[in-house]
Amino acid sequence: MNGRPSPLALLALVAACGYQPLYASPGAESYHVHLAHNRTASAAVAEEVLRGAREALAKEGALAPGDGFPRLEIEVLRADETSEGVLATDSPTGRVPRASSSELAVVARGWVARSADAPAELDTGDLRTGDLSAVPLGDATREIWQREDSLRAVARRLGGRIALKILGHPVVTAPSD
């Protein structure tokens, strides 16, 4: 022996350090997913947030089938659209401003309810996920469909982020999120 610990001893020491994520759920717990409130005008957006949460929980082996407790309660707070670029376009009444692209975003929060009368646990706080959407000018039908598809995709990503945060995974907030 040369007086230095072996790599195996170092690995055992690091593995036994007791590290646990701040929001870690009790070992191998499964959650049902429930919509607590939808404060948007779109039921499709709320359903996509739930779908994203279910998909993330299923990938982690933490999705419980059906209804019941403990469950991940989700509140969908709002869906935002802001213009990201403005162009002057011709119209019968003269030149008018028009957004050349929009940022679509959804804001929601989640928490764990262990029973119907239990206090909320592991509250995620408000989480926001967004994406930039742009279509060729003058194609109104395509613009509407792309906007709806983009909004649903953003909502699904947000649901996944909520579920991962509840499970104790780090959730990074990007500039567009």
Secondary structure, 3 states (H helix, E strand, C coil): CCCCCCHHHHHHHHHCCCCCCCCCCCCCCCEEEEEEEECCCCHHHHHHHHHHHHHHHHHCCCECCCCCCCEEEEEEEEEEEEEEEEEEEEECCEEEEEEEEEEEEEEEEEEEECCCCCCCECCCCCEEEEEEECCCCCCHHHHHHHHHHHHHHHHHHHHHHHHHHHCCCCCCCCCCC
